[in-house]
Amino acid sequence: MSSMAEKIRWGVLATGGIAATFTTDLLTLPDAEVVAVGSRTPAGAQAFADRFGIPRAYGSWQELADDPEVDIVYVATPHNAHFAAAELCLRAGKHVLCEKPFTINLAETLTLIDLARERELFLMEAMWMRTNPAMRRMLEIVNEGQIGEIKSVHADFHIPGPFAPEHRMRDPKLGGGALLDLGVYPVTFAHAVLGMPDAVTSWAAMTPEGVDETTGMVFGYDYGAVAALTCGMTSVSPVNALVSGTTGHVELGPLFFRPDAIRLHRAGEQTQVIDVPYAGNGMGHEAVEAMRCLREGLTESPLVTWQDSIEVMTLLDRVRAQIGVSYPGEEHV
Ligand SMILES: NC(=O)c1ccc[n+]([C@@H]2O[C@H](COP(=O)([O-])OP(=O)(O)OC[C@H]3O[C@@H](n4cnc5c(N)ncnc54)[C@H](OP(=O)(O)O)[C@@H]3O)[C@@H](O)[C@H]2O)c1
């Protein structure tokens, strides 16, 4: 890796929508440099490199991973390819920031984490929500007991689509479905506030392609709390999150994963609006955190720990087993 005083050198793997948004934010960070991009095709890599002024463009993931002047690779493929792309980069000795959901299933997540641990490399799920100012402030408020004992979490994330049958949101081969793409946010939110549930109940309306279109989940906690979570890809929802406790509640949203303010209601008091602005598109915060970890020699981020990703993937697997979504090549969920 480049020395502490130098910029961290990023490689971007895949050239789709989120790769462009993330790269835009990365280019605003003074201690980051985007030095290379890798795509399935040379033309795709070159077009992305031209668009963002990236010096090196590779028509294969391996060439990107083998570039000695790349410190960390950001993986932004469809879900189904996260594992193969991240594994290839770790095996080539690269640190990795990998898009959400971390992988298709828990088994893949465990394999990646073992590999990172064995090779002493940094690995982080790009669950940007957990690094964003609003989420961090909300967790402080909750953990300080400002709204008492937490009794419930509500969160929704629906988008209207529509998506063509071959779109990655609908294609089982690409890990389609609302749960892995959108539901991962409400699940991660509830997990961050309440931890691992003791009971999970879920139901989904399915698409003709056999993935979940609209999904509801109830998580139960024996200590006396509940989470009610929904996601979907054919409707319009507020995309809010609400944490309720014995003495108040805190609300995030719309776009609870990236609001610029949160509302704190405490019984008998006026609502406080707390400003927690995000920078750029809100994706630079996870990059800042990844670079802080690299400079401090950490292999995992305390904001998005390996155990967090393991537990969220465990929950996603459990929900998928209940709603009957499995992906090609999976022996079991
Ligand atoms: N954090 C966020 O807010 C956020 C938002 C949106 C998406 N995401 C995540 O980011 C990932 C990508 O989403 P996206 O919306 O950017 O998708 P996208 O626009 O379809 O782009 C995905 C890119 O991956 C590559 N690719 C396409 N099909 C592939 C395949 N079959 N195998 C391997 N690579 C393939 C392509 O790049 P090349 O042609 O260069 O190979 C494509 O441009 C998803 O896992 C999603 O969950 C995160």
Ligand as a Chemical Component Dictionary entry (heavy atoms), coordinates in Angstrom:
data_LIG
# 
_chem_comp.id                   LIG 
_chem_comp.type                 NON-POLYMER 
_chem_comp.pdbx_formal_charge   0 
_chem_comp.three_letter_code    LIG 
# 
loop_
_chem_comp_atom.comp_id 
_chem_comp_atom.atom_id 
_chem_comp_atom.alt_atom_id 
_chem_comp_atom.type_symbol 
_chem_comp_atom.charge 
_chem_comp_atom.model_Cartn_x 
_chem_comp_atom.model_Cartn_y 
_chem_comp_atom.model_Cartn_z 
_chem_comp_atom.pdbx_ordinal 
LIG N1  N1  N 0  -24.928 1.571   -2.242  1  
LIG C1  C1  C 0  -25.935 1.938   -3.015  2  
LIG O1  O1  O 0  -26.618 2.917   -2.779  3  
LIG C2  C2  C 0  -26.245 1.121   -4.199  4  
LIG C3  C3  C 0  -27.096 1.642   -5.189  5  
LIG C4  C4  C 0  -27.318 0.894   -6.322  6  
LIG C5  C5  C 0  -26.741 -0.347  -6.443  7  
LIG N2  N2  N 1  -25.949 -0.843  -5.455  8  
LIG C6  C6  C 0  -25.335 -2.165  -5.581  9  
LIG O2  O2  O 0  -24.333 -2.098  -6.565  10 
LIG C7  C7  C 0  -24.355 -3.259  -7.376  11 
LIG C8  C8  C 0  -24.472 -2.836  -8.818  12 
LIG O3  O3  O 0  -25.667 -2.122  -9.004  13 
LIG P1  P1  P 0  -25.857 -1.092  -10.221 14 
LIG O4  O4  O 0  -27.164 -0.445  -9.998  15 
LIG O5  O5  O -1 -24.655 -0.256  -10.415 16 
LIG O6  O6  O 0  -25.979 -2.130  -11.428 17 
LIG P2  P2  P 0  -25.735 -1.860  -12.969 18 
LIG O7  O7  O 0  -25.972 -0.436  -13.300 19 
LIG O8  O8  O 0  -26.454 -2.926  -13.700 20 
LIG O9  O9  O 0  -24.169 -2.095  -13.143 21 
LIG C9  C9  C 0  -23.528 -3.283  -12.808 22 
LIG C10 C10 C 0  -22.229 -3.387  -13.600 23 
LIG O10 O10 O 0  -21.670 -4.662  -13.331 24 
LIG C11 C11 C 0  -21.177 -5.225  -14.538 25 
LIG N3  N3  N 0  -22.008 -6.375  -14.877 26 
LIG C12 C12 C 0  -23.195 -6.407  -15.494 27 
LIG N4  N4  N 0  -23.665 -7.658  -15.604 28 
LIG C13 C13 C 0  -22.755 -8.418  -15.044 29 
LIG C14 C14 C 0  -22.677 -9.800  -14.843 30 
LIG N5  N5  N 0  -23.627 -10.636 -15.278 31 
LIG N6  N6  N 0  -21.606 -10.276 -14.205 32 
LIG C15 C15 C 0  -20.645 -9.437  -13.781 33 
LIG N7  N7  N 0  -20.661 -8.094  -13.948 34 
LIG C16 C16 C 0  -21.716 -7.609  -14.577 35 
LIG C17 C17 C 0  -21.303 -4.191  -15.607 36 
LIG O11 O11 O 0  -20.065 -3.503  -15.675 37 
LIG P3  P3  P 0  -19.007 -3.898  -16.826 38 
LIG O12 O12 O 0  -19.772 -3.873  -18.109 39 
LIG O13 O13 O 0  -17.992 -2.854  -16.694 40 
LIG O14 O14 O 0  -18.472 -5.256  -16.521 41 
LIG C18 C18 C 0  -22.409 -3.307  -15.109 42 
LIG O15 O15 O 0  -22.295 -2.003  -15.589 43 
LIG C19 C19 C 0  -25.519 -4.125  -6.871  44 
LIG O16 O16 O 0  -25.029 -5.176  -6.089  45 
LIG C20 C20 C 0  -26.358 -3.183  -6.026  46 
LIG O17 O17 O 0  -26.932 -3.802  -4.894  47 
LIG C21 C21 C 0  -25.678 -0.113  -4.366  48 
# 
loop_
_chem_comp_bond.comp_id 
_chem_comp_bond.atom_id_1 
_chem_comp_bond.atom_id_2 
_chem_comp_bond.value_order 
_chem_comp_bond.pdbx_ordinal 
LIG N1  C1  SING 1  
LIG C1  O1  DOUB 2  
LIG C1  C2  SING 3  
LIG C2  C3  SING 4  
LIG C2  C21 DOUB 5  
LIG C3  C4  DOUB 6  
LIG C4  C5  SING 7  
LIG C5  N2  DOUB 8  
LIG N2  C6  SING 9  
LIG N2  C21 SING 10 
LIG C6  O2  SING 11 
LIG C6  C20 SING 12 
LIG O2  C7  SING 13 
LIG C7  C8  SING 14 
LIG C7  C19 SING 15 
LIG C8  O3  SING 16 
LIG O3  P1  SING 17 
LIG P1  O4  DOUB 18 
LIG P1  O5  SING 19 
LIG P1  O6  SING 20 
LIG O6  P2  SING 21 
LIG P2  O7  DOUB 22 
LIG P2  O8  SING 23 
LIG P2  O9  SING 24 
LIG O9  C9  SING 25 
LIG C9  C10 SING 26 
LIG C10 O10 SING 27 
LIG C10 C18 SING 28 
LIG O10 C11 SING 29 
LIG C11 N3  SING 30 
LIG C11 C17 SING 31 
LIG N3  C12 SING 32 
LIG N3  C16 SING 33 
LIG C12 N4  DOUB 34 
LIG N4  C13 SING 35 
LIG C13 C14 SING 36 
LIG C13 C16 DOUB 37 
LIG C14 N5  SING 38 
LIG C14 N6  DOUB 39 
LIG N6  C15 SING 40 
LIG C15 N7  DOUB 41 
LIG N7  C16 SING 42 
LIG C17 O11 SING 43 
LIG C17 C18 SING 44 
LIG O11 P3  SING 45 
LIG P3  O12 DOUB 46 
LIG P3  O13 SING 47 
LIG P3  O14 SING 48 
LIG C18 O15 SING 49 
LIG C19 O16 SING 50 
LIG C19 C20 SING 51 
LIG C20 O17 SING 52 
# 
